[in-house]
């Protein structure tokens, strides 16, 4: 079975290992584009769950990963970020070309029709796995605006629709 997608763009949406090219919008070169979007299946505090994970590469050696709660998530499903990050590392680690300690994690939560709420997650890489580290930091409205100005973050429902088509 061959790969139907012969062209890979910087803003491709990935589902497992297959890449899907979305509609392209001209963007300034300085704005990091989405490198991948993926529904991560993992075991949270309340049992099996899933989270939308999107990755952006703002620098050559770094990666910003945004984990968005889904409407069907269990309450508190993204509270155990070390487990989510470890499941993500196992699934994606070899394909990211970035060290695990060079990933900055954010939680995107709340009603997707309301202003975006983000929390910077203080994970620590101990050389073998992710562990809870420093305190988390909820971004203020001004910090969230600055954060979003520096990234192209499509609405969760649009990304999920693209993944379903893939």
Secondary structure, DSSP 8 states (H G I E B T S, - for coil): ---S-----TT-EEETTEEE--------TTSB-EEEEEEEEEEETTEEEEEEEEEE-SSTT-EEEEEE--TT--TTTTS-HHHHHHHHHHHHHHHH-S-GGGEEEEEEES-TTS--EEEEE-EEE-SSSEEE-S--EE--HHHHHHHHHTB----HHHHHHHHHH-
